[in-house]
Amino acid sequence: MPRTLQEQRILDAALRVMAKYSISGTRMHLIAEEAGMAASNLHYHFKTKHDLLLALLAEIQDRFDQERSGLMLQETHSLRERLAVFFEQKKALILEQPRYDKVQFDFWLLGQSDETVKQDFRRSFDHWRGHLVESMLEFYPQMEAEYAKDLSYTLISLMMGASMQYLNGDGVSLDRYFSQCLDMVIGKIEADYGPSLIK
């Protein structure tokens, strides 16, 4: 759904505030201050904090979905190359825009007590898994759909695990981490299905 310039300004401000204070510590007046507007103007566009949270979650998830759709269009010649592109995108996000993952983890936590947030969050992960499954079946048309779906859960866990450990300051080397992830996943697939189609 297209946003007005004012709404986009508010959502951008909300992202910055939530990355700094977490969802529970975020107040509407803090977002209004960050956006450089009166609280009444903010409430005109988003009546409640919950409305604003849902709009921000949709904004983040749509952004991720569009980026992943773009990855699907990049020319790759094997599943290894395609998955490497997904891992590189995740690495760039962690390094260059960590606030997105910080806020996403916060939304996951909120979803444990807010069913609407949980459903929206789940929908986004369904799309992400869908892109991964589509990639696997593109290069392994003989692969069972259920096998690809199960592996998509693993791939997302690996990517989100990298975010969690890196943002926690655990000292993970993202290059080595994602290289090992790629070797493990491709090794598993090749053990079960042989080499992928080369395009």
C-alpha angles and dihedrals in degrees: 000000000000116000128216117240089254093051091048090050090052093048092049089050091047091054092053093046094047092048088055102039104019122237094283092052095046118105127188092238090056090054091047090051092048090050091047096237141109117273089238090060090051091050090051089064099033115025096197140017088249091056089051092048092052091048091050092048090051090048093052094044093047090051092052091045093052092048092050091048087054091052089056089060095053114107110254128164102204141018089256090059092046094050090045087059091052091049092047090051091052092047092051091050092051093048101037105030109020093158090076092061093041091055092042091056088049091052090051089054092048089050090064088071102023115064095195092055090045092053093048091047091049091050090056092051090048088058091047092050089047092057091049093048091048090052093050094048091046091061097029107037089167092059117113111248092228091053090052091048092050090049091050089062089053093049093052091047090052092050096044090044089058090053094048095049095043095047089047089059094242093148097245115167103227093201093054093039095054093041089056091045091053093048092049096047096043090044090054093048094046091049089055102033109014125235119343125249112275115221 
